[in-house]
Amino acid sequence: MNKAYLLIGGNMNNRKKQLQKAAAKIGETCGTITRLSHFYETAAWGKTNQPAFLNQALMLNTLLSPRHLLDSILDIETGMGRRRVEKFGPRIIDIDILLWNDKVIDQPGLKIPHPELPNRRFALEPLSEIASGIIHPVLKKSILCMLEECTDALAVRKLEN
């Protein structure tokens, strides 16, 4: 069994409902979700003139390979109405693979751990809630240590479920 950590997020329509729908579809098609963080709200990153994002981290036990998991989550995004129109633009759903076991994968279109993870507080905050002691396979630091060292100044607010 493989353990993957994912980040789901979005800033269109009913954000919480979209994240709940995405998590349900991930559980139906990709494996068993064993942990879910709270929802976290943050201003848009990269392209700031858009609504705030809601994000949530999840831990997934899966029999899928990393490539098959990526294909499955891309299908979920498309099925939920995700259209890739502009980089960092608004989106109904975004699903990223943050970590895969303790592996480093560098293939066309698939980079694990997510290369921007150390630089994005909106990903580290929810991931730290469910996996603070996990060691990043490249940086050899815990997720909590990475969060404490993160220089991203964008405020991230934990919401009560």
Secondary structure by P-SEA (a helix, b strand, c coil): cbbbbbbbcccccaaaaaaaaaaaaaaaccccccccccbbbbcccccccccbbbbbbbbbbccccaaaaaaaaaaaaaaaccccccccccccccccccccccccccccccccccccccccaaaaaaaaacccccccccccccaaaaaaaccccbbbbbbcc
